[in-house]
Amino acid sequence: MRIDSLDVFDDALLRAACQLEAAANAKASPGWQRHRNRTSNLQLHGEPYFDQSLFGQALDCFRRSLSIRQSLNLPEDQITSSRLAVAAAESRL
């Protein structure tokens, strides 16, 4: 997938990330658990950036995913996955 087609989704993705962060900060809100799986989408969104050597953009997605996963206290394997993605992108900057 080329970055040109991803640009179309950036605004919606950033809005979704903000909603996820809000849900992470207010777990008592209805439906917060359904947001847990959406963190994977945010991390996956960074992979095409990484593959095209756009490491700054990839790093932003990976960091957001990590932050949300930590806020929601998701399983350690998911948090570790995000940490590894962050480290890989940082090492290429």
C-alpha positions as CSV (number, residue, x, y, z in Angstrom):
1,M,0.0,0.0,0.0
2,R,1.4,3.4,-0.9
3,I,1.5,6.3,1.5
4,D,-0.7,8.4,-0.9
5,S,-3.6,6.2,-0.1
6,L,-2.9,6.2,3.6
7,D,-2.9,10.0,3.7
8,V,-6.7,9.9,3.1
9,F,-7.1,8.0,6.4
10,D,-4.7,10.1,8.6
11,D,-7.3,12.5,9.9
12,A,-9.8,9.7,10.8
13,L,-7.0,7.7,12.4
14,L,-5.8,10.6,14.5
15,R,-9.4,11.2,15.7
16,A,-9.7,7.6,16.6
17,A,-6.4,7.7,18.5
18,C,-7.7,10.6,20.5
19,Q,-10.9,8.7,21.3
20,L,-8.8,5.7,22.4
21,E,-6.8,7.9,24.6
22,A,-9.9,9.4,26.1
23,A,-11.3,5.9,26.7
24,A,-8.1,4.8,28.3
25,N,-8.3,7.7,30.7
26,A,-11.9,7.0,31.6
27,K,-12.3,3.3,31.8
28,A,-15.6,3.7,33.4
29,S,-17.1,5.0,30.2
30,P,-19.4,2.6,28.4
31,G,-17.8,0.5,25.7
32,W,-14.2,1.2,26.6
33,Q,-13.2,-2.5,26.2
34,R,-14.1,-2.5,22.5
35,H,-11.3,0.1,22.0
36,R,-8.7,-2.4,23.2
37,N,-8.5,-4.2,19.9
38,R,-8.3,-0.9,18.0
39,T,-4.8,-0.3,19.3
40,S,-3.7,-3.0,16.9
41,N,-5.0,-1.0,14.0
42,L,-3.0,2.0,15.1
43,Q,0.2,-0.1,15.3
44,L,-0.5,-1.7,11.9
45,H,-1.0,1.7,10.4
46,G,2.6,2.5,11.2
47,E,4.0,-0.6,9.3
48,P,3.6,0.8,5.8
49,Y,5.4,4.0,6.9
50,F,8.2,1.8,8.3
51,D,8.4,-0.3,5.1
52,Q,8.8,2.8,3.1
53,S,11.5,4.2,5.3
54,L,9.3,6.9,6.8
55,F,10.5,6.1,10.3
56,G,9.3,9.3,11.9
57,Q,5.7,8.7,10.9
58,A,5.9,5.0,11.9
59,L,7.4,5.9,15.2
60,D,4.4,8.3,16.0
61,C,2.0,5.4,15.3
62,F,3.9,2.9,17.4
63,R,4.3,5.3,20.3
64,R,0.6,6.1,20.3
65,S,-0.2,2.4,20.2
66,L,2.2,1.7,23.1
67,S,0.8,4.5,25.2
68,I,-2.8,3.4,24.8
69,R,-1.9,-0.3,25.4
70,Q,-0.2,0.7,28.6
71,S,-3.1,2.9,29.7
72,L,-5.5,0.1,29.2
73,N,-3.3,-2.4,31.0
74,L,-3.4,-4.8,28.0
75,P,-1.6,-8.1,28.0
76,E,2.2,-7.9,28.2
77,D,2.7,-9.5,24.8
78,Q,0.8,-6.6,23.2
79,I,2.8,-4.0,25.1
80,T,6.0,-5.8,24.2
81,S,5.1,-5.8,20.6
82,S,4.6,-2.0,20.7
83,R,7.9,-1.5,22.5
84,L,9.7,-3.5,19.9
85,A,8.1,-1.5,17.1
86,V,9.1,1.8,18.8
87,A,12.7,0.5,19.3
88,A,13.0,-0.6,15.7
89,A,11.8,2.8,14.4
90,E,14.0,4.8,16.8
91,S,17.0,2.8,15.8
92,R,16.5,3.9,12.1
93,L,16.1,7.6,12.7
